[in-house]
């Protein structure tokens, strides 16, 4: 689940099945619709995002915060990391890479709570 503030100033929530690790302090998303709400928010300067990821076995709950950016230079790499089911929803590759530079990760897992802040 991803959250962002849309250009009208309201919070928006959306599921992003293509979200995956892109680098040591980055996540990536394939944004299928180049005119989508997240892309419009980023283009208007509203780049701060939050994400929640959850798994039952082993139990893990993660909260991410970061700054999203459109990065066409990463289209091929992000497309390759996108699950096949998500690729099938954009067979003509009309979308593009959205990179999230992480600021923090908070979570709860089998070993208890943890917090990580990104290095500058």
C-alpha positions as CSV (number, residue, x, y, z in Angstrom):
1,X,0.0,0.0,0.0
2,X,1.4,3.4,-1.0
3,X,0.3,6.8,0.2
4,X,1.0,10.2,-1.3
5,X,-0.6,13.7,-1.3
6,X,-2.3,14.4,-4.6
7,X,-2.1,17.7,-6.5
8,X,-5.4,18.8,-4.8
9,X,-3.7,18.4,-1.4
10,X,-5.6,15.3,-0.3
11,X,-4.1,12.0,0.8
12,X,-4.3,9.2,-1.7
13,X,-3.8,5.5,-1.1
14,X,-3.1,2.9,-3.8
15,X,-1.9,-0.7,-4.0
16,X,1.3,-1.1,-6.0
17,X,2.0,-4.7,-7.0
18,X,5.2,-3.9,-8.8
19,X,7.0,-2.5,-5.8
20,X,10.4,-4.1,-5.3
21,X,13.9,-3.4,-3.9
22,X,15.9,-1.4,-6.4
23,X,19.0,-0.6,-4.4
24,X,20.3,-0.5,-0.8
25,X,18.2,2.6,0.0
26,X,15.7,2.5,-2.8
27,X,12.4,0.9,-3.8
28,X,11.0,1.0,-7.4
29,X,7.6,0.9,-8.9
30,X,6.4,0.5,-12.4
31,X,3.9,3.3,-12.9
32,X,1.6,1.8,-15.6
33,X,-0.3,5.0,-16.3
34,X,2.0,7.9,-17.2
35,X,-0.9,10.3,-16.4
36,X,-1.7,8.6,-13.1
37,X,-2.2,10.3,-9.7
38,X,1.2,9.5,-8.3
39,X,3.0,10.7,-11.4
40,X,1.0,13.9,-11.3
41,X,1.8,14.4,-7.7
42,X,5.5,13.9,-8.2
43,X,5.5,16.3,-11.2
44,X,3.7,18.9,-9.1
45,X,6.5,18.7,-6.4
46,X,4.7,16.5,-4.0
47,X,7.3,13.7,-3.8
48,X,6.9,12.4,-0.2
49,X,5.5,9.0,0.1
50,X,4.7,6.3,2.6
51,X,4.4,2.5,2.1
52,X,3.3,-0.4,4.2
53,X,4.3,-4.0,3.5
54,X,2.9,-7.0,5.4
55,X,3.7,-10.7,5.5
56,X,2.2,-13.4,7.7
57,X,4.9,-16.1,7.5
58,X,7.2,-15.1,8.9
59,X,5.3,-12.3,10.5
60,X,6.7,-8.9,9.2
61,X,5.2,-5.5,9.1
62,X,7.2,-2.7,7.5
63,X,6.6,1.1,7.2
64,X,8.7,3.0,4.7
65,X,9.0,6.7,4.1
66,X,10.8,8.4,1.3
67,X,10.8,10.7,-1.7
68,X,9.6,9.5,-5.1
69,X,10.9,10.6,-8.5
70,X,10.2,9.7,-12.1
71,X,13.3,8.3,-13.6
72,X,13.0,7.2,-17.3
73,X,16.7,6.2,-17.3
74,X,15.7,3.3,-15.0
75,X,12.7,2.1,-17.1
76,X,14.5,-1.1,-18.3
77,X,15.8,-2.1,-14.9
78,X,12.5,-1.5,-13.1
79,X,10.5,-3.3,-15.8
80,X,12.8,-6.3,-15.4
81,X,12.1,-6.3,-11.6
82,X,8.4,-6.1,-12.1
83,X,6.4,-9.3,-11.5
84,X,4.9,-10.9,-14.7
85,X,1.3,-10.3,-13.5
86,X,1.9,-6.6,-13.3
87,X,3.7,-6.5,-16.7
88,X,0.6,-8.1,-18.2
89,X,-1.4,-5.0,-17.2
90,X,0.9,-2.8,-19.3
91,X,1.9,-5.0,-22.2
92,X,2.9,-2.0,-24.4
93,X,5.1,-0.6,-21.7
94,X,3.4,2.8,-21.7
95,X,4.3,3.4,-18.0
96,X,7.6,4.3,-16.5
97,X,10.0,3.9,-13.6
98,X,9.2,5.5,-10.2
99,X,12.2,5.4,-7.8
100,X,11.7,5.9,-4.1
101,X,14.7,7.1,-2.2
102,X,14.1,5.8,1.3
103,X,14.3,8.1,4.4
104,X,13.3,5.5,7.0
105,X,12.1,2.0,7.6
106,X,10.2,1.0,10.7
107,X,9.0,-2.4,11.4
108,X,7.9,-5.3,13.5
109,X,9.1,-8.8,13.0
110,X,9.8,-12.0,14.8
111,X,12.7,-10.4,16.6
112,X,10.7,-7.3,17.7
113,X,10.7,-3.7,16.6
114,X,13.3,-2.0,14.5
115,X,14.1,1.4,12.9
116,X,16.5,2.3,10.2
117,X,17.2,5.8,8.9
118,X,18.8,6.3,5.5
119,X,22.3,7.8,5.3
120,X,22.7,11.2,3.6
